[in-house]
Amino acid sequence: MTVLDALVSIQAQLKAPKDQNAGRYRYRNIEDINEAVKPLAAAHGCAVVYSDTFSDGLCVSTCSLMAPDGTISAQGVSIVNAAPKNMSVEQSCGAASSYARKYAACGLFAIDSSENDPDRTNAAPKQKRSQKPQKAAESADALGAAQKRITAVCKRYAELQGIPTAEWYELNIRTRADYANDAETLNRIASELEESL
């Protein structure tokens, strides 16, 4: 069996459910992916290896499936926060590494992280509403304020729930990326989290 055969088989068998829970969001972390993939890789005589490089404020992680006949790799990238609040620089690097490794593994093993993933939230999937044009009155200032608010609320929620720093940081980045241009949605999510505090 070649390394490509092994990858095809692993991708077909791999189940990496979103078992982590933070408020109304469910997610998987790199530990969940590794727990699911390592037995499958071993059964095919392969190893999964990660390597990270840090340069110019970025962490580039490479996830490789290695077999006797060759290696197949994919990469993930994340930004390293050089001046993190309530986190050491080492912790910030660790959070960036975890995030980059997660998406490198998702790329290599074809793990779905799409917007339409049904277990993305704890709520039942809702039918998509038609998008209304963004109001002209919603300025960059309003969006910036909403992003700062969701960061503060995610942090406070994580502290109260005992969620590790790297995980709330990743959740905050994911939430802000998913709704990067939607201040109304960011404020609604922040309000929902505040109600649960």
N, C-alpha and C positions, 0 to 999 in steps of 0.2 A: 504494500500500500504506500503510495507516495504522500508527501506532505499535503499536496492539493486534495487528494482523495480524503485524507484525514480531516482537512478543514471543511470540505463539503459535508461530510458525515457529522462533524461536531455542530456545524451551523444548523443542520436539520434536526438534531436531537436536543440542542441547548434550550433550557428553560431558565430564565433569570427573572423571576417575578419581582415586583416592586413591594418588598416586605417592610421597608422603612416608612415611618409615618411621622409627618410634622404638620399638625393642624389638619387642614383639608386636603393636603397633598400627600401622595404616596410616591416613593421613589426607590431606586436601587442604588447602592453605592458600589465601589470597586470590590469591597469584600464580598458582597452578594454575588457579583459576577465571578470572582475567583472561586468561590465555593461551588458554584454550578459547573464551571468549565474544567477545573483541574481533574476530576474523576474521568471525564470524557476524553481529555487529552491523554491521560495516563493509559486508558483503555486502548488508545490508538498508537501507543508507543511514542508519544510526543510530550514536549514540555512547553509551558507558557512562561515567557521571560519578558520583564519590563526593563527599560532603561530610560533615564531622564537626562535632559540637558537644559541648563538654565543660561539664557543670554538675552540681553536687552530687555529685561523685564518680562520675559516669557519663559514658560516651562513647556518644553516639547517632550512628550512621552512617546516611546515606541513600544508597542505590544507585538511580540513575535511568537509564532507557533513554530517550534523547532522539531525536526525529525531527522533521522540519519541521512536522508537524501536531500535535505534542504530546509529553508526557512521562508515563511511568509510573514510579512509585517504590515502594520498600519500605525498611523500616528494620530495623536490628539494634542491640542495646544490650549494653554490657559495663561491668563495674565497673573503675574506675581505682584501682590500689593506690597510695595516697598516701604510703606509707612502705615502698617495696620494698626487699628485701634483695638485695645484689649487683647492683643495677640502678639506674640514675639515674631520676629522676622522668620525664625525657623518654622514656627507654626504656619505662617503665611505660605512659606515654600512647600510645606507638607500638604496644605489645602490645595495649592495649585497643582502639585504632583498627583494627588488623588483625583482631582477633576480631570486632568489631562489623561491619566491612565484609564479612567472610566470610559472616556470617549474614544480612546485608541482601541480599547477592547470592544466597545460597541461597533466600531468600524470593522475590525477584523472578523468578529463573530456574527456580524449582521444582526445586532440586537436593536430592536425597534425602540426609538425614543421620540416618535413623531407626535405632533400636536393632537392627532386623532387617537392616540393610545388610550383605550378605555379605562385603564387603571391609573391614569395620570392624576385623577382626583379621587377622593373617597366617595364623592357623590355619584349618583347614577348619571350616565352620559346624557347630556342635554342636546336637543336639536340646535343646530347652528342658526343663529338669528342673522338676518341680513345686516351687513355692516353699514352703519350710518356714516356719512361723510364727517370727518373731524371738524368740529366747530372752529371757526377762525379765532374765536376768543381764547382757545386753549393754547397758551403760549409755551415757549420753552421753559419759562420760570415755573409754570404750574406742573409741567412734567418733571422738572428737576426736584421740586418740592415733594412730589409723589414718590419719586425714587428714593429720596432721603428718608421719607416716612417709612416705606416698606423695609428698608435696611434696618432702621431702628426697631421696628416692631418685630421683625424676624429675629433680631439679636435678643430682644427682651424675652420673646417666646421661648427661644432656645435655652436661655439661662434658667427660666422657670421650669422647663421640661427636662433639664439636664441633658440636652442634646449636645454632643461634642462640637467644638468650635468649627472644625473642618466641615461638618455636615450642614450646620446652619448657614455657613458661608456659601457652600455649594448651592443650597436651596435658594438663598437670596439671589445669587447670580442667575440661577435658572429662571426664577420668577421674573427678575428684571429683564432677562433676555426674551422671555416669552411675550411679555407685554411692554416692550421697550418704548413704544410710541402711544401708549394708552394710559394716560394719567387717571382717568375715571376708574378703570379696572384695577390699577395698582392701589388706589385709595379704597376701593371696595374690599379688596383682599386684606389690606391693612386693618380696616374696620372689623372684618370678621375675626381676624387673629386677636385684635384688641378685646373683643367681646369674650374670647375664651381665656383671657389672662386672669 
